[in-house]
């Protein structure tokens, strides 16, 4: 794989310099009895091993696979986040992502030497949450892992805390339940439970789609620029460019709209950004 050997050597050097002894720290720097479980799907043995050493040094529990079928078995056993290469022997990374996505909501970060626009778009459309091109700095990968892993906490944070007096009769809090479309459906977003429901049908949301929809529902009727969405959805922003916003909006729009080609709920304001309209 292009640059794989050199990348592996760099990562091994970093792992050696940052060794912390036998006591493992969790990804947020605290002792943790249940470390975050990371799947590394990479067919370059040297790079895969080097990633494992660096991630284990940071307190992650790492499981490895060099081909898609074995990785899918690991997904079924339970993982918290995935690093996935696209160029694999046999079943490629795009196919793996499409097959893995219905099985888990765990975030997927692509790591690939393929840096073409269509490759990035295809991976995100398949269900990936983020995309890193090789060669990469390990600190960049770790930052993206931390940002993605923080997102599930938003669900529990919105569901807990505060006074019981602020709860509605059904136990929710103001803003937890948002009716996006009362005409066709209805289409309802249950923020605290990370659920999108049209009528009696649950619509699956990835973590990134959940975060994106949460930010949009907090700003119903307001135009949000791509830059603003990057800052709020991806927290410290994306290392690449704003195309990731367009791809995720397109994915989310397919779940919100009866006719994504003629959107009425998540609309584009040309030259400015996107606006969520409840109706």
Secondary structure, 3 states (H helix, E strand, C coil): CCCHHHHHHHHHHHHHHCCCCCCCCCCCCCCCCCCCEEEEECCCHHHHHHHHHHHHHCCCEEEEECCHHHHHHHHHHCCCEEEECCCCCCCCHHHHHHHHHCCCCCEEEEEECCCCHHHHHHHHHHCCCEEEECCCCHHHHHHHHHHHHHCHHHHHHHHCCCCHHHECCCCCECCCEEEEECCCCCEEEECCCCEEEECCEEECCCHHHHHHHHHHHCCCCCEECHHHHHHHHCCCCCCCCCHHHHHHHHHHHHHHCCCHHHCCCEEEECCCEEEECCC
